[in-house]
Amino acid sequence: MNEDIKKQAKEIMDEFMAAMERAGVKPDKAAGLEREAQVRTGLEPCQDKEFPELMLKNAPKVKDHSVVAERKNW
């Protein structure tokens, strides 16, 4: 990663943390650093049987029951 980008990101985060402190919010500096589970658990699959058809109906391009989307070129 480019050092300029790292420096800029650190400045943004430092400014954000300072603004939170000025607003009276005590941010948890360790928040988001470590997570026990990386995947949500206990979620039920969508029970609405019409949802997939409505989603595909609204998509601009559909092929083989899947939405066709442009791949981003970085």
N, C-alpha and C positions, 0 to 999 in steps of 0.2 A: 504494500500500500504506500502511496506517495506520502512523504513526510509532511508536505504542506496540508494535505487533506487531514492527516492525523492531528496536526496542530489546530486546524480550523475546527474540527469536530470537538476537540478538548475545550477550546474557547467557548463554543456554543453550549456544551454541557455545563461548564463552569458558570456561565451567565445564567443558565436556566436554574441551576441549584441556588445561586445567589438570589434570584427573583423569588424562588419558592420560600427561602428563608425570610426575605423581606415581607412576604405575604403572610408570614406566620405559620407556614406549613413546614413541619419538620420532616424532610425527606429521608427515607431509609436509603442510605448510601449503598447498601448491599443488595437492594432490590433488583431482581432480574439477573443477578450474576450466576446463581446456581439454582437449578430446579430439579426436584426429585423425579418428576414425570415430565417427559417431553410431549406426551400425547394426551389429549383429553380422554378420560375414561367415563363410563357410566352413561354415555349419551345413547339415546334410542335412535334408530334409523328413522328417517322421515316417514310418517304414517300417511301423508297425503298422497294418494295414488295418482292424483291429477297433476301434481307439481312437475314431474319430469316432462310431461307433454306440454304444459304451459311454458316451461322454460325453453324447450326446443322451439315452440311456436314463436317465441319472442326473439330468438337468436337470428341474426342476419344470415348466417350460413350454417347448414346442418348437413352432415354426411354420416350415414350408417348409425343413426340414433346418437350422434355426438355433435357438439358444437365445434365448428371449424373457426379457429382464431389465428390471427397473425402472430408469428413468432417474433419476439423482439430481437433486433440486431444490436448488440452492444458494440 
